[in-house]
Amino acid sequence: MAALFDAYQLKDVVLRNRVAVSPMCQYSSENGFPNDWHFVHLGSRAVGGAGLVIVEATAVSPEGRISPADSGIYLDDHVPAFARIAAFLKAYGAVPGIQLAHAGRKASAAKPWEGDSHIDADQGGWETIAPSAIAFGGNLPKVPRAMTLDDIRRVREAFVLAAKRSLDAGFEWLELHYAHGYLAHEFYSPLSNCRTDDYGGSFDNRVRFLMETFAAVREVWPERLPLTVRLSVTDWDEKGVTVEDSIELVRRLRSAGLDLLDVSQGFNTPDISKVPWGPGFMIPIAGRIRRETGVPTAAGWMVTAPDQAEEAIRDGHVDVVLLARELLRDPYWPYHAAHALKDERAAHILPDQYARAVRQR
């Protein structure tokens, strides 16, 4: 029996296995609304046997979208479309999750297959905001407007309202996006935060936006449901965020009610040359954070093989394995992985509509 296919309980939520669909932007929405593409994309991963399916980075405000085609939950009218997806995921055995995000200075960009660069107002773009008026660089040269204290309060409240709408839509797992060079990461990292007020400078000040936003969401998100964070735990730059910094931040988040950390990395600058790319390279770091903070962890990054995922769970590095590209290649990866690991539960992973035909081959 593979540990990867053991159930996992966090708060009142039970995952049928430890395989999770990582949030993956589809750049297929209009004014934030998910559509049939999202329904099929996400639903097929639930049918394929994943224990948790997390909806892509979903903007808490129009300005917080990475692109004009990003998912959003900044309108009450968004709720019914998301509710349809959440209900389907749950009906086919997956816990429905959603990631809430604000893209900060990386917002107002074209779709990846249309250039992935900043777009101007006459092309549907908008003014970007960030902790400091520092451009990301590379193909995202737009200089953002430095946020005022009113902006900070407004965005924090947008996260709260988005969390409420997520609950109304039936999501049972909430993740706040504090990674990948988006707004919260921009506050956290000294590479992008040059403020001289209470939200910049010292570590305590740079994490203030993250902690205040988390606390505000925790107040409205039920204690019985997991509240999680995706965090870039390192910038891979001696002048930026370090794993040691992040261990301290995670300890503080745990005291504030964090239930699980989605361990990620980098992308706060265009330079990714220092990233030590390799199979499962974030798994040992996730294990260290898990040991030193006592917070359950999830991680992915170049995890593709069933035995690789099994080892990460069995050796206590992570509680949940997040898969992205591999689940795009194979929506039925959980089924195939269970067979590869010779787990007898493989026969029960697929729904009846598929399982009968598969067993008869």
C-alpha positions in Angstrom: 0.0 0.0 0.0 1.5 3.3 -1.1 1.5 6.2 1.4 0.6 8.5 -1.6 -2.8 6.9 -1.7 -3.6 7.1 2.0 -6.3 9.6 3.0 -5.2 12.9 4.5 -7.3 14.9 7.0 -6.7 18.6 7.6 -9.3 20.2 9.9 -12.7 18.8 8.9 -11.6 18.1 5.3 -10.5 14.7 4.1 -8.5 14.2 0.9 -9.0 10.7 -0.6 -5.2 10.7 -1.4 -2.2 12.9 -1.3 -2.2 13.9 -4.9 -3.2 17.6 -5.5 -3.8 19.6 -8.7 -1.6 22.7 -8.4 -3.2 26.0 -9.4 -2.5 26.5 -13.1 -3.5 29.7 -14.9 -5.5 29.0 -18.1 -5.8 32.5 -19.4 -9.3 31.7 -20.7 -11.6 33.9 -18.6 -13.6 37.0 -19.6 -13.9 39.6 -16.9 -12.9 37.0 -14.4 -15.7 34.5 -15.2 -14.7 30.8 -15.4 -16.3 29.0 -18.3 -16.7 25.6 -19.9 -13.0 25.4 -20.5 -12.4 25.6 -16.7 -15.2 23.2 -16.0 -13.7 20.5 -18.2 -10.1 21.2 -17.3 -10.7 21.1 -13.6 -13.4 18.4 -13.7 -11.3 16.0 -15.7 -8.6 16.1 -13.0 -11.2 15.2 -10.4 -12.4 12.3 -12.6 -8.8 11.3 -13.0 -8.5 10.7 -9.2 -6.8 13.7 -7.6 -7.6 14.2 -4.0 -7.5 18.0 -4.2 -8.1 20.3 -7.1 -7.1 23.9 -6.7 -8.5 26.5 -9.1 -5.9 28.7 -10.7 -4.7 32.0 -9.2 -8.0 33.9 -9.0 -7.8 37.6 -8.7 -9.3 39.5 -5.8 -9.7 42.6 -7.9 -9.7 43.5 -11.6 -6.3 45.2 -11.2 -4.9 42.1 -9.6 -5.3 39.9 -12.7 -2.1 38.8 -14.4 -3.8 39.2 -17.7 -7.2 40.4 -18.9 -8.1 36.7 -19.4 -7.4 35.7 -15.8 -9.9 34.1 -13.4 -11.4 36.4 -10.8 -13.7 36.4 -7.9 -14.1 40.1 -7.3 -17.8 40.2 -8.2 -20.7 38.5 -6.5 -21.8 37.5 -10.0 -18.7 35.3 -10.3 -19.9 33.0 -7.5 -22.5 30.8 -9.5 -19.9 29.9 -12.2 -17.4 28.8 -9.6 -20.1 27.0 -7.6 -20.8 24.8 -10.6 -17.2 23.8 -10.8 -16.8 23.3 -7.0 -19.9 21.1 -6.9 -18.7 18.9 -9.8 -15.2 18.5 -8.2 -16.8 17.4 -4.9 -19.3 15.1 -6.6 -16.4 13.1 -8.2 -14.4 12.8 -5.0 -12.0 15.7 -5.1 -11.9 18.5 -2.5 -12.5 21.8 -4.2 -9.9 24.4 -3.5 -9.2 27.9 -4.8 -6.1 30.2 -4.7 -6.7 33.9 -4.2 -4.1 36.3 -5.7 -3.1 39.8 -6.6 -0.5 40.1 -9.3 0.9 43.5 -8.2 3.6 44.8 -10.6 3.3 41.6 -12.8 -0.3 42.4 -13.7 -1.6 43.9 -17.0 0.3 41.3 -19.1 -0.6 39.5 -22.3 -1.4 35.8 -22.4 1.8 33.7 -22.5 1.1 32.6 -26.1 0.6 36.3 -27.0 3.9 37.5 -25.8 3.6 37.4 -22.0 4.6 41.1 -21.8 3.0 44.2 -20.3 0.2 45.6 -22.4 -0.9 49.2 -22.7 -4.3 50.7 -21.9 -5.3 50.8 -25.6 -4.7 47.0 -25.7 -6.8 46.3 -22.6 -4.1 47.0 -20.0 -4.2 49.0 -16.8 -2.1 50.8 -14.2 -0.2 48.4 -11.9 0.4 48.8 -8.2 3.1 47.5 -5.9 4.8 48.2 -2.6 7.4 50.3 -4.4 7.7 52.0 -7.8 10.2 49.4 -9.1 9.6 47.6 -12.4 9.9 43.8 -12.5 12.0 44.1 -15.6 12.5 41.8 -18.6 9.4 41.6 -20.6 7.4 43.3 -17.8 9.0 46.9 -17.9 6.0 48.9 -16.6 6.8 50.9 -13.5 4.0 50.3 -10.9 2.5 53.0 -8.7 3.7 52.7 -5.2 0.7 51.7 -3.0 -0.7 54.2 -0.5 -2.0 53.0 2.9 -5.5 53.3 1.5 -4.5 51.0 -1.3 -3.1 48.5 1.2 -6.4 48.6 3.2 -8.4 48.2 0.0 -6.5 45.2 -1.3 -6.7 43.5 2.1 -10.4 44.0 2.1 -10.6 42.6 -1.4 -8.9 39.4 -0.1 -11.5 39.2 2.6 -14.5 39.6 0.2 -13.0 37.1 -2.2 -12.6 34.6 0.7 -16.3 35.1 1.5 -17.3 34.6 -2.1 -15.1 31.4 -2.3 -17.0 30.0 0.7 -20.3 30.9 -0.9 -19.2 29.0 -4.0 -18.6 25.9 -2.0 -14.8 25.8 -1.9 -13.4 23.9 1.1 -9.7 24.6 0.8 -8.4 28.2 0.5 -4.9 29.2 -0.5 -3.5 32.7 -0.4 -0.9 33.4 -3.1 2.2 34.8 -1.4 4.7 33.6 -4.1 6.1 34.0 -7.6 6.7 37.7 -7.5 3.1 38.7 -7.1 1.9 41.4 -4.7 2.4 39.7 -1.3 5.8 38.4 -2.4 6.7 41.9 -3.5 6.0 43.2 0.0 8.0 40.3 1.6 11.1 40.6 -0.5 13.7 43.4 -0.1 14.4 43.0 -3.8 11.0 44.7 -4.6 10.1 46.5 -1.3 12.0 49.8 -0.7 9.3 51.4 1.4 10.3 53.5 4.5 7.0 53.3 6.3 5.5 50.5 8.5 5.3 48.2 5.4 9.0 48.3 4.4 12.5 48.0 5.6 12.8 45.5 8.5 11.6 41.9 8.3 8.8 42.8 10.7 7.6 45.5 8.4 8.0 43.6 5.2 5.8 40.7 6.4 3.2 43.1 7.8 1.0 43.1 4.7 1.2 39.3 4.6 0.3 38.8 8.2 -2.5 41.4 8.3 -4.1 40.0 5.1 -3.8 36.4 6.5 -5.4 37.5 9.8 -8.2 39.3 8.1 -9.0 36.3 5.9 -8.7 33.9 8.9 -11.5 35.9 10.6 -14.0 35.1 7.8 -12.8 31.7 6.7 -14.3 28.9 8.9 -11.9 27.3 11.4 -13.2 23.9 10.2 -11.8 24.4 6.7 -8.1 24.6 5.8 -6.5 28.0 5.2 -3.2 27.6 3.4 -0.5 29.8 1.9 1.7 29.4 -1.2 5.0 31.0 -0.3 8.1 31.6 -2.3 10.5 30.6 0.5 13.6 31.8 -1.2 14.5 34.3 -3.9 17.7 32.4 -4.7 19.5 35.8 -4.1 21.7 36.7 -1.2 19.9 40.1 -1.1 16.5 38.6 -1.1 14.3 36.3 0.9 16.0 33.3 2.4 14.7 29.9 3.7 15.7 31.0 7.2 13.5 34.2 6.8 10.6 32.0 5.6 10.9 29.6 8.5 10.4 32.6 10.9 7.5 33.8 8.8 5.8 30.4 8.7 6.1 30.2 12.5 4.3 33.5 12.8 1.7 32.4 10.3 1.2 29.2 12.2 0.5 31.2 15.4 -2.1 33.2 13.3 -3.9 30.0 12.2 -2.0 28.6 9.1 -3.0 25.0 8.4 -0.6 24.1 5.6 2.2 25.7 3.6 2.5 25.2 -0.1 6.3 25.5 -0.5 7.4 27.3 -3.7 10.2 29.5 -4.8 11.5 32.5 -6.7 10.2 34.5 -9.7 10.4 37.9 -8.1 13.0 38.9 -10.7 13.4 37.9 -14.3 16.7 36.1 -13.6 16.1 32.5 -12.8 19.7 31.4 -13.5 20.4 30.6 -9.9 17.5 28.2 -9.5 18.9 24.7 -8.9 16.6 23.1 -11.4 16.3 19.3 -11.0 13.7 16.6 -10.2 11.9 17.4 -7.0 14.4 20.1 -6.0 12.0 21.8 -3.6 11.0 18.6 -1.7 14.0 18.7 0.8 13.4 22.3 1.5 9.7 21.6 2.2 10.8 18.8 4.6 13.1 21.2 6.5 10.3 23.7 6.9 7.9 21.0 8.0 10.4 19.8 10.6 11.4 23.2 11.9 7.9 24.8 12.1 5.6 21.9 12.7 3.4 23.1 9.8 2.2 20.5 7.3 3.6 21.1 3.8 2.8 20.6 0.2 5.3 20.9 -2.7 5.9 19.9 -6.2 8.3 21.3 -8.8 9.5 18.7 -11.3 7.8 15.8 -9.5 6.7 13.5 -12.3 7.3 9.9 -11.3 5.1 7.9 -9.0 8.0 6.6 -6.9 9.3 10.2 -6.6 6.0 11.3 -5.1 5.7 8.3 -2.9 9.1 8.9 -1.5 8.3 12.5 -0.7 5.3 11.4 1.4 6.9 8.3 2.9 10.0 10.1 4.1 8.0 12.9 5.7 9.0 15.8 3.6 5.5 16.7 2.5 1.9 15.8 3.4 0.6 16.5 -0.1 2.3 16.3 -3.5 1.3 19.1 -5.9 1.4 18.3 -9.6 1.0 20.7 -12.5 2.5 20.0 -15.9 2.4 16.3 -15.3 -1.4 16.4 -14.8 -1.7 18.4 -18.0 0.1 15.6 -19.8 -1.9 12.9 -18.0 -5.2 13.8 -16.2 -5.3 10.2 -15.0 -1.9 10.3 -13.4 -3.3 9.2 -10.0 -4.7 6.0 -11.6 -1.6 5.2 -13.5 0.6 6.0 -10.4 -1.4 3.7 -8.2 -0.9 0.9 -10.8 2.8 1.7 -11.0 3.1 1.5 -7.2 1.1 -1.8 -7.2 -1.5 -0.3 -4.9 -4.7 -2.4 -4.8 -6.7 0.8 -4.4 -6.0 1.6 -8.1 -9.2 -0.2 -9.1 -11.3 2.3 -7.1 -9.7 5.5 -8.3 -11.7 6.1 -11.4 -15.5 6.7 -11.4 -17.8 3.8 -12.4 -18.3 5.3 -15.9 -14.6 4.6 -16.6 -13.6 1.9 -14.2 -15.8 -0.8 -15.6 -14.3 -0.4 -19.1 -10.8 -0.1 -17.8 -11.1 -3.3 -15.7 -12.3 -5.2 -18.8 -9.3 -4.5 -20.9 
